[in-house]
Amino acid sequence: MMSSDEPQKTINNPIIPYVGTILGGLVPGELVVIHGSVPDDADRFQVDFQCGSSIKPRADVAFHFNPRFKRSGCIVCNTLDKEKWGWEEITYKMPFQKGKSFEIVIVVLKDKFQVTVNEKHLLLYNHRISLERIDTLGIYGKVRIKSIDFISNSLQGSQPSSLGITKINTENGEMPDDSQFGVPYVGRLNSALRPGHTVAIKGEVNKNANSFAINLKSSDSEDIALHLNPRMKTEVFVRNSYLHDSWGEEEKEVANFPFSPGMYFELIIFCDAHQFKVAINGVHTLEYKHRFKQLEKINLLEVTGDVQLLDVRSW
């Protein structure tokens, strides 16, 4: 998932409670990856992104992430500002289990933190204290930590490359300058698709999203080779093809529905000789056997629905 040339800082087997400086602070696009395990007798532990390490007065905590194991368990998130806690945001999904190991991935975004545990999206937490003030990571409570990694750059390390995608002007013409990726979006692949090609899309699901679609299609017919259609309300991820003026049979199997309203994602479509492979935020999600066999005719990417597009590229 990570390319080796990305700057990376690792802390191995820290003693808990751990309080350490975050070198260079946190920047949008950075990942904090924590591997560890929950002891059998755990009642709670917490991961705190702090503004300094002062104990009296207690340093502000921009993001307090606190799994609690009483009863069926919950995760409490909050912010400590001038020694006062704000309102609690409580998540009742509990991915941590006593006696089991875990991987927490915290994606730092400009307006929020996005937390994934064991490769499943868990929660979003909007910044209440500005990101620039965070300079310390604290881990407390009953937990064992094997490693903490600070990984800069984005999830896939997808490099901008000569093979891009050129936006085709869509009807709604007058778009503000910064939204070169307005939705509905249509872009032309700078070279036709073939085995070994990758198409990468970065975006954010709208907060009250119902569904969105990503289509790979041919410009010389109405055919859609690959139609990816996640439906947030029903948590169904539909895949299909539109060939000879009709839709085929839907494919819906997926181990975990990968999207949530408000969630940032990096979706990678890899074209293989026999199928497309799709990964979301570094996790392989599905395969789709080619029904439209003339890969070299696939030259358009279309994105529609309840999604904000941040970046699109291919190589």
MIDOMI-650894 format. One line per field, with one value per residue (C-alpha): residue in three letters; x, y, z. Coordinates in steps of 0.1 Angstrom, whole numbers, padded with zeros to 4 digits. Each point is the difference from the previous one (the first is absolute). Example, Ala and Ser with C-alpha at 12.3 -4.5 7.8 and 13.67 -1.06 7.14 Angstrom:
<recs>
code	[ALA | SER]
x	[0123 | 0014]
y	[-0045 | 0034]
z	[0078 | -0007]
</recs>
This chain:
<recs>
code	[MET | MET | SER | SER | ASP | GLU | PRO | GLN | LYS | THR | ILE | ASN | ASN | PRO | ILE | ILE | PRO | TYR | VAL | GLY | THR | ILE | LEU | GLY | GLY | LEU | VAL | PRO | GLY | GLU | LEU | VAL | VAL | ILE | HIS | GLY | SER | VAL | PRO | ASP | ASP | ALA | ASP | ARG | PHE | GLN | VAL | ASP | PHE | GLN | CYS | GLY | SER | SER | ILE | LYS | PRO | ARG | ALA | ASP | VAL | ALA | PHE | HIS | PHE | ASN | PRO | ARG | PHE | LYS | ARG | SER | GLY | CYS | ILE | VAL | CYS | ASN | THR | LEU | ASP | LYS | GLU | LYS | TRP | GLY | TRP | GLU | GLU | ILE | THR | TYR | LYS | MET | PRO | PHE | GLN | LYS | GLY | LYS | SER | PHE | GLU | ILE | VAL | ILE | VAL | VAL | LEU | LYS | ASP | LYS | PHE | GLN | VAL | THR | VAL | ASN | GLU | LYS | HIS | LEU | LEU | LEU | TYR | ASN | HIS | ARG | ILE | SER | LEU | GLU | ARG | ILE | ASP | THR | LEU | GLY | ILE | TYR | GLY | LYS | VAL | ARG | ILE | LYS | SER | ILE | ASP | PHE | ILE | SER | ASN | SER | LEU | GLN | GLY | SER | GLN | PRO | SER | SER | LEU | GLY | ILE | THR | LYS | ILE | ASN | THR | GLU | ASN | GLY | GLU | MET | PRO | ASP | ASP | SER | GLN | PHE | GLY | VAL | PRO | TYR | VAL | GLY | ARG | LEU | ASN | SER | ALA | LEU | ARG | PRO | GLY | HIS | THR | VAL | ALA | ILE | LYS | GLY | GLU | VAL | ASN | LYS | ASN | ALA | ASN | SER | PHE | ALA | ILE | ASN | LEU | LYS | SER | SER | ASP | SER | GLU | ASP | ILE | ALA | LEU | HIS | LEU | ASN | PRO | ARG | MET | LYS | THR | GLU | VAL | PHE | VAL | ARG | ASN | SER | TYR | LEU | HIS | ASP | SER | TRP | GLY | GLU | GLU | GLU | LYS | GLU | VAL | ALA | ASN | PHE | PRO | PHE | SER | PRO | GLY | MET | TYR | PHE | GLU | LEU | ILE | ILE | PHE | CYS | ASP | ALA | HIS | GLN | PHE | LYS | VAL | ALA | ILE | ASN | GLY | VAL | HIS | THR | LEU | GLU | TYR | LYS | HIS | ARG | PHE | LYS | GLN | LEU | GLU | LYS | ILE | ASN | LEU | LEU | GLU | VAL | THR | GLY | ASP | VAL | GLN | LEU | LEU | ASP | VAL | ARG | SER | TRP]
x	[0000 | 0028 | 0028 | 0034 | 0013 | -0026 | 0014 | -0011 | 0006 | -0004 | -0002 | 0004 | -0013 | -0006 | -0006 | -0035 | -0009 | 0018 | 0004 | 0021 | 0006 | -0015 | 0030 | -0010 | -0036 | -0029 | -0009 | -0030 | 0006 | 0021 | -0008 | 0006 | 0000 | -0001 | 0005 | -0008 | -0022 | -0025 | 0008 | -0026 | -0006 | -0004 | -0027 | 0011 | 0028 | 0005 | 0019 | 0004 | 0012 | 0012 | 0011 | 0031 | 0006 | -0006 | -0017 | -0009 | -0018 | -0009 | 0010 | -0029 | -0010 | -0011 | -0012 | -0007 | -0007 | -0012 | -0012 | -0018 | -0008 | -0027 | -0032 | -0001 | 0025 | 0002 | 0026 | -0002 | 0016 | 0004 | 0021 | 0016 | 0003 | 0013 | -0005 | -0037 | -0014 | -0024 | -0029 | 0007 | -0004 | -0008 | 0004 | -0017 | 0018 | 0027 | 0028 | 0024 | -0001 | 0017 | 0029 | 0001 | 0024 | -0010 | 0011 | -0012 | 0005 | -0007 | -0001 | 0007 | -0022 | -0002 | -0034 | -0001 | 0015 | -0012 | 0005 | 0002 | 0005 | 0010 | -0006 | -0036 | -0011 | -0010 | -0006 | 0006 | 0009 | -0001 | 0028 | -0009 | 0035 | 0022 | 0023 | 0030 | -0001 | 0003 | 0036 | -0002 | -0015 | -0011 | -0011 | -0013 | -0020 | 0000 | 0015 | 0031 | 0015 | 0024 | 0006 | -0010 | 0007 | -0003 | -0003 | 0000 | -0014 | -0033 | -0012 | 0011 | 0029 | -0015 | 0025 | -0013 | 0010 | 0002 | -0031 | -0027 | -0037 | -0012 | -0032 | -0027 | -0021 | -0034 | -0032 | 0000 | 0028 | 0006 | 0019 | 0020 | 0037 | 0010 | -0026 | 0016 | -0016 | -0036 | -0026 | -0014 | 0035 | 0012 | 0036 | 0019 | 0028 | 0031 | 0006 | -0025 | -0003 | 0021 | 0012 | 0023 | -0018 | -0012 | -0027 | 0001 | -0028 | 0002 | -0032 | -0023 | -0035 | -0026 | -0013 | -0036 | 0010 | -0024 | 0022 | 0027 | 0013 | 0034 | -0002 | 0027 | -0014 | 0007 | -0004 | -0012 | -0031 | -0023 | 0017 | 0012 | 0027 | 0001 | -0027 | 0008 | -0030 | 0003 | -0034 | 0005 | -0035 | -0003 | 0038 | -0001 | 0029 | -0014 | 0023 | -0013 | 0006 | -0023 | 0005 | -0021 | -0025 | -0007 | 0013 | 0014 | -0002 | 0009 | 0029 | -0004 | 0022 | 0025 | 0015 | -0005 | -0018 | 0029 | -0017 | -0016 | -0016 | 0027 | 0028 | 0032 | 0011 | 0026 | -0014 | 0024 | -0012 | 0026 | -0006 | 0012 | -0001 | -0032 | -0015 | -0001 | 0013 | -0013 | 0017 | -0014 | 0024 | 0026 | -0024 | -0008 | -0038 | -0011 | 0007 | -0021 | 0005 | 0001 | -0033 | 0010 | 0030 | 0014 | 0020 | 0017 | -0034 | -0004 | 0011 | -0024 | -0005 | -0032 | -0009 | -0036 | -0020 | 0005 | 0037 | 0027 | 0029 | 0034 | 0024 | -0001 | 0029 | 0011 | 0033]
y	[0000 | 0024 | 0008 | -0002 | 0034 | 0018 | 0017 | -0021 | 0003 | -0031 | -0004 | -0037 | -0016 | 0033 | -0003 | 0010 | 0027 | 0014 | 0037 | 0010 | 0030 | -0002 | 0011 | 0026 | 0000 | -0014 | 0009 | -0009 | -0032 | -0015 | -0034 | -0010 | -0038 | -0017 | -0038 | -0015 | -0023 | 0003 | -0019 | -0024 | 0022 | 0033 | 0024 | 0029 | 0017 | 0032 | 0015 | 0038 | 0026 | 0027 | 0036 | -0004 | -0023 | 0022 | -0017 | 0030 | 0017 | -0030 | 0005 | 0003 | -0032 | 0007 | -0036 | -0025 | -0035 | -0022 | -0036 | -0012 | -0037 | 0001 | -0018 | -0003 | 0028 | 0033 | 0025 | 0035 | 0029 | 0035 | 0032 | 0014 | 0038 | 0022 | -0030 | -0004 | -0030 | 0008 | -0021 | -0037 | -0017 | -0037 | -0029 | -0033 | -0020 | -0018 | -0014 | -0006 | -0033 | -0010 | -0024 | 0010 | 0020 | 0031 | 0024 | 0036 | 0023 | 0037 | 0020 | 0037 | 0022 | 0038 | 0001 | -0033 | -0032 | -0033 | -0032 | -0035 | -0030 | -0034 | 0012 | 0011 | 0037 | 0009 | 0037 | 0036 | 0028 | 0036 | 0022 | 0022 | 0012 | 0009 | -0027 | 0023 | 0000 | -0038 | -0010 | -0029 | -0036 | -0016 | -0036 | -0009 | -0028 | -0038 | -0006 | -0015 | 0018 | -0017 | 0029 | 0035 | 0012 | 0035 | -0003 | 0032 | 0003 | -0016 | -0036 | -0015 | 0023 | 0003 | 0022 | 0026 | -0015 | 0007 | -0020 | 0022 | 0006 | 0031 | 0015 | 0003 | 0031 | -0010 | 0019 | 0020 | 0021 | 0027 | -0017 | 0020 | -0003 | -0023 | -0027 | -0015 | -0032 | 0011 | -0028 | -0013 | -0005 | -0014 | -0004 | -0016 | -0025 | 0013 | -0035 | -0028 | -0026 | -0032 | -0027 | 0016 | 0034 | 0017 | 0026 | 0018 | 0022 | 0020 | 0014 | 0005 | -0014 | 0027 | 0002 | -0010 | -0022 | -0025 | -0014 | 0008 | -0016 | -0004 | -0012 | -0010 | 0002 | 0003 | 0033 | -0017 | -0016 | 0001 | -0030 | 0001 | -0026 | 0005 | 0016 | 0003 | 0011 | 0002 | 0006 | 0015 | -0003 | -0037 | -0008 | -0018 | 0003 | -0007 | -0009 | -0004 | 0007 | 0017 | -0018 | 0000 | 0024 | -0021 | -0005 | -0035 | -0019 | 0019 | -0011 | 0010 | -0023 | 0018 | -0009 | 0034 | 0030 | 0024 | 0035 | 0022 | 0035 | 0027 | -0025 | 0008 | -0027 | -0010 | -0025 | -0019 | -0019 | -0023 | -0015 | -0036 | -0022 | -0017 | 0023 | 0034 | 0000 | 0027 | 0012 | 0026 | 0018 | -0027 | -0029 | -0024 | 0001 | -0018 | -0016 | 0004 | -0023 | 0019 | -0002 | 0027 | -0016 | 0028 | 0016 | 0024 | 0016 | 0010 | 0036 | 0020 | 0003 | 0013 | 0008 | 0010 | 0002 | 0009 | 0004 | 0028 | -0008 | 0011 | -0016 | -0023 | -0016 | -0030 | -0017]
z	[0000 | 0008 | -0024 | 0017 | -0009 | 0021 | 0031 | 0029 | 0038 | 0021 | 0038 | 0011 | 0032 | 0019 | 0038 | 0009 | 0011 | -0031 | -0006 | -0030 | -0022 | -0036 | -0020 | -0026 | 0013 | -0020 | -0035 | -0022 | -0019 | 0028 | 0016 | 0036 | 0002 | 0034 | 0004 | 0034 | 0021 | 0027 | 0033 | 0014 | 0030 | -0020 | 0012 | -0023 | -0018 | -0019 | -0029 | 0005 | -0026 | 0024 | -0002 | 0021 | 0029 | 0031 | 0029 | 0021 | -0016 | -0021 | -0037 | -0024 | -0018 | -0035 | -0006 | 0028 | -0013 | 0029 | -0004 | 0032 | 0006 | 0027 | -0011 | -0038 | -0003 | -0019 | -0012 | 0014 | -0020 | 0014 | 0002 | 0032 | -0004 | 0029 | 0024 | -0010 | -0019 | -0029 | -0011 | -0003 | -0034 | 0008 | -0025 | 0010 | -0027 | 0019 | -0021 | 0029 | 0019 | 0032 | -0006 | -0037 | -0021 | -0020 | -0026 | 0003 | -0030 | 0006 | -0032 | 0006 | -0022 | -0001 | 0017 | 0019 | 0011 | -0016 | 0020 | -0014 | 0022 | -0014 | -0035 | 0007 | 0001 | 0035 | 0005 | -0010 | 0025 | -0011 | 0012 | 0030 | 0006 | -0030 | -0014 | 0003 | 0038 | 0003 | 0008 | 0025 | -0001 | 0033 | 0005 | 0034 | 0018 | -0004 | -0034 | -0015 | -0030 | -0024 | -0023 | -0009 | -0036 | -0013 | -0038 | -0021 | -0034 | -0011 | 0005 | -0033 | -0007 | -0035 | -0019 | -0025 | -0033 | -0037 | -0006 | 0015 | -0007 | -0019 | 0012 | -0027 | 0006 | 0013 | -0006 | 0032 | -0015 | 0025 | 0028 | 0026 | -0007 | 0028 | -0010 | -0030 | 0013 | 0001 | 0000 | -0023 | -0013 | -0034 | -0008 | -0029 | 0008 | -0017 | -0012 | -0005 | 0026 | -0001 | 0025 | 0025 | 0000 | 0032 | 0004 | 0034 | 0014 | 0033 | 0013 | 0029 | 0004 | 0007 | 0036 | -0008 | -0030 | -0016 | -0027 | -0026 | -0031 | -0018 | -0036 | -0024 | -0035 | -0037 | -0019 | -0032 | 0015 | 0030 | 0015 | 0036 | 0006 | 0038 | 0021 | 0037 | 0020 | 0038 | 0017 | 0035 | 0013 | -0006 | 0002 | -0033 | -0025 | -0035 | -0029 | -0036 | -0037 | -0025 | -0034 | -0031 | 0015 | 0031 | 0035 | 0009 | 0032 | 0031 | 0022 | 0037 | 0021 | 0022 | 0034 | 0015 | -0014 | -0003 | -0001 | 0026 | -0003 | 0004 | -0006 | -0019 | -0024 | -0025 | -0025 | -0023 | -0030 | -0014 | -0034 | -0003 | -0031 | 0012 | 0026 | 0018 | 0035 | 0023 | 0033 | 0023 | 0025 | -0006 | 0007 | -0029 | -0003 | -0032 | -0033 | -0032 | -0030 | -0033 | -0018 | -0025 | -0017 | -0022 | 0028 | -0025 | -0006 | 0036 | 0001 | 0022 | 0038 | 0013 | 0036 | 0011 | 0031 | 0037 | 0000 | -0001 | -0023 | 0012 | -0025 | -0030 | -0018 | -0019 | -0009]
</recs>
